[in-house]
Amino acid sequence: MIKKVGVLGAGQMGNGIAHVFAQYGFSVVLFDIAAAQLEKAVATIQQNLERQAKKGTIPESLIAETISRITTTQNMSDLSGVDFAVEAVTENESLKLEIFRQLDATVQPSAYLASNTSSIPITKIAAVTKRPDKVIGMHFMNPVPLMKLVEIIRGHATSDETFAVTSDLVAKLEKEMAVSQDYPGFIVNRILMPMINEAAFALYEGIATAEDIDKGMKLGTNQPMGPLTLADFIGLDTCLAIMNVLYDGFKDPKYRPCPLLVKMVNAGYMGRKSGRGFYTY
């Protein structure tokens, strides 16, 4: 029975994951190496809960109740008693592998370990632990409190028990599950990122302006936002990292990152979070 959940990384994804687990009655330990990031995460969760209450999707009494279930820490040893841990740090393979080595050595042997990675192989992550059967991919969509989908990825060694426990958690969070095999990009990013990359190529080759590319896809295919706007929202560095995972994983030139995307990331144009991407914020 999962009662206590650890969340590693208090950024955009981590605070959203902590939010939903706490909202649905789980005790949450939110870990990050930066105190300022933890403070910002709790403030963001508070704001998002207040927004939900204003819209009438949750009762006002749930705000304080949810916040009270979240403990923040800069010390990984405070995760030792969790039943289930979700890693949500930056999409950087070497960092994730190091986190999983430490996490495996920290949490109790019965605990399950999940990664919110959007593209890095779960089998590779699981292999650095002594419990590869208890490691699974649990890829939430952004923004976590609003998006219904959780992509579940079974690594080569993931047990049926681990899969069942994770499926049960998804249901308890009132989310929907899509199950993917463990290949680069899984389902969503295998399809989404090449579309974003192709939109960047259309801009790079002068086919149309960013505005017209986005208008064409938004109004022509009924997407809520155009691919370049979406890329800015996700973060151009994250889009590039995922394209590199696809390119390296399949060795197929169709996944070659657009040179314009590479140049923009090198220039520090990361999208909304840096104030400049395909658009200026």
Residue pairs with C-beta under 8 A, 6 or more apart in sequence:
1 83
2 26
2 83
2 84
2 112
2 165
2 168
2 169
3 26
3 27
3 83
4 26
4 27
4 28
4 29
4 81
4 82
4 83
4 84
5 21
5 26
5 27
5 28
5 29
5 82
5 83
5 84
5 85
5 86
6 28
6 29
6 31
6 79
6 82
6 84
6 85
6 86
6 107
7 14
7 17
7 18
7 21
7 28
7 29
7 30
7 31
7 85
7 86
7 88
8 14
8 31
8 32
8 76
8 79
8 85
8 86
8 87
8 88
8 89
8 99
8 103
9 31
9 32
9 87
9 88
9 89
9 90
10 18
10 30
10 31
10 32
10 34
10 37
10 38
10 40
10 41
10 72
11 32
11 37
11 41
11 88
11 89
11 90
12 142
12 143
13 88
13 116
13 140
13 142
13 144
14 30
14 32
14 41
14 88
14 89
14 116
15 30
15 40
15 41
15 42
15 44
15 45
16 48
16 140
16 142
16 143
16 144
16 145
17 86
17 88
17 116
17 140
17 144
18 28
18 30
18 41
18 45
18 70
19 45
19 48
19 49
19 66
19 144
19 145
20 140
20 144
20 145
20 173
20 175
21 28
21 173
22 28
22 45
22 66
22 67
22 69
22 70
23 49
23 58
23 62
23 66
23 145
24 172
24 173
24 174
25 69
26 69
27 69
27 71
28 69
28 70
28 71
29 71
29 72
29 73
29 78
29 79
29 82
30 38
30 41
30 42
30 70
30 71
30 72
30 73
31 72
31 73
31 74
31 75
31 76
31 78
31 79
32 38
32 41
32 72
32 74
33 74
34 74
35 74
38 72
38 73
38 74
39 72
41 72
42 67
42 70
42 72
45 66
45 67
45 70
46 63
46 67
48 143
48 145
49 58
49 62
49 63
49 66
49 67
50 63
52 58
52 145
53 59
53 60
53 62
53 63
71 78
73 79
76 102
76 103
76 106
77 106
79 85
79 103
79 106
79 107
80 106
80 107
80 108
81 108
82 107
82 108
82 111
83 108
83 110
83 111
83 112
84 111
84 112
84 114
84 165
84 169
85 103
85 107
85 111
85 112
85 113
85 114
86 114
86 115
86 116
86 138
87 96
87 99
87 100
87 103
87 113
87 114
87 115
87 116
87 117
88 116
88 140
89 95
89 96
89 99
91 117
91 118
91 119
91 120
91 238
91 241
91 242
92 241
93 120
93 124
93 245
96 115
96 117
96 120
96 125
97 124
97 125
97 128
100 113
100 115
100 125
100 126
100 128
100 129
100 135
101 128
101 129
103 113
103 129
104 113
104 128
104 129
104 130
104 131
107 113
109 131
111 134
112 134
112 135
112 136
112 162
112 165
112 166
113 129
113 131
113 134
113 135
113 136
114 135
114 136
114 137
114 138
114 166
115 122
115 125
115 135
115 136
115 137
115 138
116 138
116 139
116 140
117 125
117 137
117 139
118 139
118 185
118 186
118 188
118 189
118 238
118 242
119 184
119 185
119 186
119 189
119 193
119 241
119 242
119 245
119 246
120 245
121 155
121 182
121 183
121 184
121 249
122 135
122 136
122 137
122 153
122 154
122 155
122 158
122 182
123 132
123 155
123 156
123 157
123 182
125 135
125 155
126 132
126 135
126 155
126 156
126 157
126 158
129 135
132 155
132 156
132 157
132 158
133 157
133 158
133 159
133 161
133 162
134 159
134 162
135 155
135 157
135 158
135 162
136 152
136 153
136 154
136 155
136 158
136 162
136 163
136 166
137 151
137 152
137 153
137 154
137 155
137 180
137 182
137 186
138 150
138 151
138 152
138 153
138 166
138 169
138 170
139 150
139 151
139 152
139 153
139 186
139 188
140 147
140 150
141 147
141 148
141 149
141 150
141 151
141 188
142 233
142 234
148 175
148 176
149 175
149 176
149 177
149 178
149 188
150 170
150 173
150 175
150 176
150 177
150 178
151 177
151 178
151 179
151 180
151 186
151 187
151 188
152 163
152 166
152 167
152 170
152 177
152 178
152 179
152 180
153 179
153 180
153 181
153 182
153 186
154 163
154 179
154 181
154 182
155 182
156 182
167 177
170 176
170 177
171 177
178 187
178 188
180 186
180 187
183 190
183 249
184 190
184 245
184 246
184 248
184 249
184 250
185 191
185 193
185 242
185 245
185 246
185 249
189 242
189 246
190 246
193 239
193 242
193 243
193 246
194 243
194 246
194 254
194 255
195 227
196 227
196 228
196 230
196 231
196 234
196 239
197 239
197 243
197 255
197 257
197 258
197 261
198 227
199 213
199 214
199 217
199 226
199 227
199 228
199 231
200 228
200 231
200 258
200 260
200 261
200 278
201 258
201 260
202 208
202 213
203 209
203 210
203 213
203 228
203 260
203 278
204 258
204 259
204 260
207 213
208 216
210 228
210 278
210 279
213 226
213 227
213 228
214 225
214 226
214 227
214 228
214 229
215 226
216 226
217 223
217 226
217 227
218 224
218 225
218 226
225 233
228 277
228 278
228 279
229 278
229 279
231 239
231 261
231 271
231 277
231 278
232 271
232 272
232 277
232 278
232 279
232 281
233 271
233 272
234 271
235 270
235 271
235 272
235 273
236 261
236 264
236 265
236 269
236 270
236 271
236 277
236 278
237 265
237 270
239 261
240 257
240 261
240 262
240 265
243 255
243 256
243 257
243 261
244 257
246 255
247 255
247 256
247 257
264 277
264 278
268 274
268 276
269 276
269 277
270 276
270 277
271 277
271 278
272 281
275 281
